[in-house]
Amino acid sequence: MCQTHQSNVLSVSHAKANFERTTIITGRRSIAGSLVGGIQETQEMLDFAAAHNIAPQIEVINVRTCAEK
C-alpha cells in the first residue's frame, strides 16, 4: 500500500482487487481509478460509433428536478 497522505491510482484490470478498508481509512490513504481510456481508445470508440450510426442518448433535466431526486 502507500504511506499516509498518499494515493494509489488504479488502471483497468480484470483481476479482483481486495483492500482492507479500515487500513485505508485510518491511514488517511486514498485509492483512485478511472474507466476512461486514452486518446487512441477514445478515438477508436468514436470511429466505431460513427461507422455504425450510433449516437448518444441525451436527456436535459431542470436543476429543480435534480434537487427533487
N, C-alpha and C positions, 0 to 999 in steps of 0.2 A: 504494500500500500504506500501511501505517501506520508510525509511529515505533516504536523499540524499547520493549518492555514495554507494548504496546498491543494491542488486539484489533479485528478486523473481524467483524461479525456479519452473516451472510447470510440472506436470506429465500428463499422458494421461487422458483425460476426455471427455465425450460425451456432456457435458454442454457447451453452447456458452459462451465465455469469452468476456467481454466488458471492454475496457481500455480507459481512456482519454489520447490520445496521447500527447497532449500539456503538461499535468501534468508530464508525464513520461520523456519527452524530456527536458523540462525546469528545472525539479527537479533533473536532472542527475541520473535518475534511469534506471534500465535495467530489462528486463524480458527474461528469458531463458527457453528453454524446449527441449525435445527430444522424438522422437517416438521409440527409440531403447529400447527394452525390457531388462530385466535382463538375467543372465546366464541361468536360468531354461527355460525361454521363448525362448531364442535363441537356446538352445539345442533341445527343442520340435520342433521348426521350421526346424532345420537341420534334425532331425529324420524323420519328415513328408516328407520333400523333398526327402530324401534318399529312404524311403519306396515307394514313388510314382514316382521314377525315374525322379525327377525334378532337372534340372541343371541350373546354371546361364547362361545368355547370356552375353558374354564379347566382347567388341569392343575396340581394341587398336588403338589409334589415335596418329598421329605425333604431337608434340608440335607446329609445324608451322600451322597445321590445326586448333588448338585451337585458336591461335592468329588471324586467319582469320575470325573467327566467332564472 
